[in-house]
Amino acid sequence: MTSDVDARHGRTAGWAYTESFVPEDDVLLRARERAAELGCHAPPPGTGAVLRVMAASLAARAVVEVGTGTGVGSLWLLRGMPADGVLTTIDVELEHQRAAKRAFAEAGIAPGRTRTIPGRPADVLPRLTDGAYDLVLVGADPYAYPEYVEEALRLLRPGGVLAVDGALHEGRVPDPARRDEVTTVVREVGRALRADERVVPALLPSGDGLLLAVRR
Ligand SMILES: C[S@@+](CC[C@H](N)C(=O)[O-])C[C@H]1O[C@@H](n2cnc3c(N)ncnc32)[C@H](O)[C@@H]1O
């Protein structure tokens, strides 16, 4: 019979196995290294693999990413999108976007496939067209998640997918004793999406939590 400890170990082994099930190539590993150097939390390979699956299953030609970082999530998305798909990615940090552009070049991504927009998503998102996007990834500035989620729901076409990275906020969201402001904001975003009739939601435990919501 399996003891609790064995079960826990089993889960741990299973967890590690699933998170690294789709390995990263050298380009992604270098982008991840740059993220660590710049103090930017890149999504782990398990989350990246889910993003690639979502982009591929949607045949996503138009994708928005809030929080470019050094391009780890961007590369996973681009690799799931069709060859003519365009990723619009927004970040306040020019240094991060420079690193991301380097990763896109190393990956042989054609320049026309990425629109890297420096700036605040609160300024940039309202300029993007309603219902014109297949997938929106939100992965920066958790205080502003409620605003970004509302913008994303406006941008998505019916059947398009919103992905919110960091939905467990460093594992704090499930713990009701954690009531600091940012954890509360992220927790409420999850609850609101769960109750929102405009979407079909699911929360995946990969990485720091990936909340998916399909726009009806
Ligand atoms: C967690 S990282 C993004 C990870 C990225 N998606 C990836 O795959 O590597 C967060 C990024 O959000 C950016 N950021 C932080 N605050 C921001 C804000 N208010 N608006 C836009 N970007 C912001 C940071 O510069 C950083 O590059």
The ligand as an SDF file (V2000), in Angstrom:
LIG
                    3D

 27 29  0  0  0  0  0  0  0  0999 V2000
    7.1970   37.8310  -14.9490 C   0  0  0  0  0  0  0  0  0  0  0  0
    8.0170   38.8000  -16.1500 S   0  0  0  0  0  0  0  0  0  0  0  0
    7.2760   38.3430  -17.6500 C   0  0  0  0  0  0  0  0  0  0  0  0
    7.6880   37.0290  -18.0760 C   0  0  0  0  0  0  0  0  0  0  0  0
    7.4980   36.8040  -19.5370 C   0  0  0  0  0  0  0  0  0  0  0  0
    6.1080   36.6220  -19.8930 N   0  0  0  0  0  0  0  0  0  0  0  0
    8.3300   35.6510  -19.9560 C   0  0  0  0  0  0  0  0  0  0  0  0
    7.7970   34.7340  -20.5230 O   0  0  0  0  0  0  0  0  0  0  0  0
    9.5320   35.6670  -19.7040 O   0  0  0  0  0  0  0  0  0  0  0  0
    7.2910   40.3300  -15.8580 C   0  0  0  0  0  0  0  0  0  0  0  0
    7.6280   41.3900  -16.8700 C   0  0  0  0  0  0  0  0  0  0  0  0
    6.6770   42.3960  -16.6800 O   0  0  0  0  0  0  0  0  0  0  0  0
    7.2980   43.6350  -16.7880 C   0  0  0  0  0  0  0  0  0  0  0  0
    6.5080   44.5900  -16.0370 N   0  0  0  0  0  0  0  0  0  0  0  0
    6.4890   44.8440  -14.7400 C   0  0  0  0  0  0  0  0  0  0  0  0
    5.6020   45.8040  -14.4390 N   0  0  0  0  0  0  0  0  0  0  0  0
    5.0330   46.1180  -15.5980 C   0  0  0  0  0  0  0  0  0  0  0  0
    4.0450   47.0360  -15.9650 C   0  0  0  0  0  0  0  0  0  0  0  0
    3.4470   47.8100  -15.0850 N   0  0  0  0  0  0  0  0  0  0  0  0
    3.7110   47.0820  -17.2450 N   0  0  0  0  0  0  0  0  0  0  0  0
    4.3010   46.3000  -18.1600 C   0  0  0  0  0  0  0  0  0  0  0  0
    5.2470   45.4250  -17.8900 N   0  0  0  0  0  0  0  0  0  0  0  0
    5.6020   45.3510  -16.6190 C   0  0  0  0  0  0  0  0  0  0  0  0
    8.6930   43.4570  -16.2820 C   0  0  0  0  0  0  0  0  0  0  0  0
    9.5500   44.3950  -16.8910 O   0  0  0  0  0  0  0  0  0  0  0  0
    8.9800   42.0410  -16.6970 C   0  0  0  0  0  0  0  0  0  0  0  0
    9.6650   42.0090  -17.9240 O   0  0  0  0  0  0  0  0  0  0  0  0
  1  2  1  0
  2  3  1  0
  2 10  1  0
  3  4  1  0
  4  5  1  0
  5  6  1  0
  5  7  1  0
  7  8  2  0
  7  9  1  0
 10 11  1  0
 11 12  1  0
 11 26  1  0
 12 13  1  0
 13 14  1  0
 13 24  1  0
 14 15  1  0
 14 23  1  0
 15 16  2  0
 16 17  1  0
 17 18  1  0
 17 23  2  0
 18 19  1  0
 18 20  2  0
 20 21  1  0
 21 22  2  0
 22 23  1  0
 24 25  1  0
 24 26  1  0
 26 27  1  0
M  CHG  2   2   1   9  -1
M  END
$$$$
